[in-house]
Amino acid sequence: MGAQLRVYKRRIRSVTATKKITKAMEMIAASRIVKAQRQVAASSPYASELTRAVTAVATGSNTKHPLTTEVETPVRAAVLLVTSDRGLAGGYSSNAIKAADKLTERLRAEGKDVVTYIIGRKGVAYYGFRERPVVESWTGFTDSPTYADAKKVAAPLIEAVKLDTAEGGVDELHIVFTEFVSMMTQSPVEKRLLPLSLEKTAEAEEAAKGKILPLFDFEPSAEDVLDALLPRYVESRIYNALLQSAASEHAARRRAMKSATDNAGELIKSLSRLANAARQAEITQEISEIVGGSSALADANAGSD
C-alpha cells in the first residue's frame, strides 16, 4: 500500500509542475494578445484606405493592368496559407489547414492548377509529411510579424502574378488565414487578393445614382500609378492577415493553456482523493496489524498461564 501512495504523490508533483507551466504560458499569451490587437487596429485603416485608392485608380481609368484584369480562362491559382510556428494553440493551425484544403479542392474542381505558399512551421511540417509540393515557405515570425516580413512574402507572389502561366506564373492569388473576431472566437477565412476585386465604394454608389463624379488625372500614367499602388496593396493585405493570425494564435493558445490548467487542477484533486484513500487504507491496515498482534500476544500469555 505504501508503494501505491508514493505513486500518487509522484503523479501529483508531476501534474503540479505541468500546471505551473501551462499557467505561465496562459499569462504570457494573454499579455501578447493586447499588443497584437493594437497592431491589428492600427493596420486596418491603412489597408482599407489603400484599397479605396487602388479601387479609385482602377475605376477612374480605362487601363487594363495585369493585377486588376480578370483572366477569361484562369488555369493556375496560388494559395498562401498562414499557420503558426509553435504548437500548444488548440486547433488554430489545423483549422487553417482544413480551410486551405477546401479552397484547393474548390479551385481544382474549377479546372485550375493550384500552387501553395506557406507561412509557419506547422503548415510546412503538415505538407512535408504528406509529401505535398510547396513553392516557397517562410517561418520564424508568425507570433510577432513585421511589415518587412509581409514585404518578403509578397515579393515572389506579386512576381508570380506578373508572369505568364507558361513561364510558371499564376492567374489568381488567394490567402487563407485566421481572422480575429474576439477573445473567444477566431475563424479561418479565405480571400482572393489578386486580381483585385473592385469593392463597392461611396463613389461607385454616387455614380449609380447619376451624380457627377470628379475626373482624375494620373501622373505619369494610370498604369504607373497601379504599378506603384498594387504591390503596396498586396503587402498591406498580407501584413493585416499576419497580424490577425498572430492575435488569433495568442488567443487560441491562451484558451488552450487555460483549459490545460483547469484540467490539471481537476486531475490534482482526483489524485489527492486517491492518495488520501490510500493513506487511510494504509493506516487502517497498520491498526489492524497492531490489534491482531496485540490479540495474538494476549492469547499467548493466557496460554502460558
Residue pairs with C-beta under 8 A, 6 or more apart in sequence:
1 278
1 281
1 282
1 285
2 282
4 278
5 275
5 278
5 279
5 282
8 271
8 274
8 275
8 278
9 275
11 271
12 268
12 271
12 272
12 275
15 264
15 267
15 268
15 271
16 264
16 268
18 260
18 264
19 261
19 264
19 265
19 268
22 257
22 260
22 261
22 264
23 257
23 261
25 88
25 253
25 257
26 253
26 254
26 257
26 258
26 261
29 250
29 251
29 253
29 254
29 257
30 250
30 254
32 143
32 144
32 250
33 183
33 247
33 250
33 251
33 254
36 180
36 243
36 246
36 247
36 250
37 180
37 247
39 243
39 246
39 247
40 180
40 240
40 243
40 244
40 247
43 236
43 239
43 240
43 243
44 240
46 236
47 236
47 237
47 239
47 240
50 229
50 232
50 233
50 236
51 199
51 233
51 237
52 199
52 201
53 229
54 68
54 196
54 226
54 229
54 230
54 233
55 196
55 198
55 199
55 201
56 201
56 203
56 216
57 216
57 218
57 222
57 225
57 226
57 229
58 65
58 68
58 196
58 198
58 226
59 198
59 201
59 203
59 204
60 215
60 216
60 218
60 222
61 216
61 218
61 222
63 221
63 222
63 223
63 226
65 223
65 226
65 227
65 230
66 161
66 162
67 158
67 161
67 162
67 194
67 195
67 196
67 226
67 230
68 195
68 196
68 198
68 226
68 230
69 195
70 195
71 171
71 172
71 195
74 112
74 171
74 172
75 111
75 112
75 113
75 165
75 171
76 112
76 113
76 114
76 115
76 165
76 169
76 170
76 171
76 172
77 107
77 112
77 113
77 114
77 115
77 170
77 171
77 172
77 173
77 174
78 114
78 115
78 116
78 117
78 135
78 157
78 160
78 161
78 170
78 172
78 173
78 174
79 100
79 103
79 104
79 107
79 114
79 115
79 116
79 117
79 174
79 175
79 176
80 117
80 118
80 119
80 153
80 157
80 173
80 174
80 175
80 176
80 238
81 96
81 97
81 100
81 116
81 117
81 118
81 119
81 120
81 123
81 176
82 96
82 119
82 120
82 123
82 142
82 175
82 176
82 177
82 178
82 241
82 242
82 245
83 92
83 93
83 96
83 97
83 118
83 119
83 120
83 121
83 122
83 123
83 124
83 126
83 142
84 92
84 93
84 120
84 121
84 122
84 142
84 143
84 245
84 249
85 120
85 121
85 122
85 139
85 140
85 141
85 142
85 143
86 121
86 142
86 143
87 93
87 122
88 253
88 256
88 257
89 249
89 252
89 253
89 256
90 252
90 253
90 255
90 256
90 259
91 252
92 178
92 186
92 248
92 249
92 252
92 253
93 120
93 122
93 123
93 126
95 178
95 188
96 123
96 176
96 177
96 178
96 188
96 245
97 122
97 123
97 126
98 188
99 176
99 188
99 189
99 190
100 116
100 123
100 176
100 190
103 174
103 176
103 190
104 114
104 116
107 114
107 172
107 174
108 114
112 171
112 172
115 133
115 135
115 160
115 170
116 127
116 132
116 133
116 134
116 135
117 134
117 135
117 136
117 137
117 153
117 156
117 157
118 124
118 127
118 134
118 136
118 137
118 138
119 137
119 138
119 139
119 142
119 153
119 242
120 138
120 139
120 142
121 139
123 137
124 134
124 137
124 139
127 133
127 134
128 134
135 156
135 160
136 156
138 149
138 152
138 153
141 149
141 242
142 242
142 245
142 246
142 249
143 246
143 249
143 250
144 246
145 239
145 242
145 243
145 246
147 235
147 239
149 239
149 242
150 235
150 236
150 238
150 239
150 242
151 235
153 238
153 242
154 231
154 234
154 235
154 238
157 173
157 234
157 238
158 230
158 231
158 234
160 168
160 169
160 170
160 173
161 169
161 170
161 171
161 173
161 194
162 169
163 169
163 170
165 171
171 195
172 192
172 194
172 195
173 192
173 193
173 194
173 234
174 190
174 191
174 192
174 193
175 190
175 191
175 193
175 237
175 238
175 241
176 188
176 189
176 190
177 188
177 189
177 241
177 242
177 244
177 245
178 186
178 187
178 188
178 189
178 244
178 245
178 248
178 249
178 252
179 186
179 187
179 188
179 189
179 244
179 248
180 186
180 244
180 245
180 247
180 248
180 251
181 187
183 251
183 254
184 251
184 255
186 248
186 251
186 252
191 237
191 241
193 234
193 237
193 238
194 230
194 234
196 230
196 233
203 213
206 213
207 213
218 224
218 225
219 225
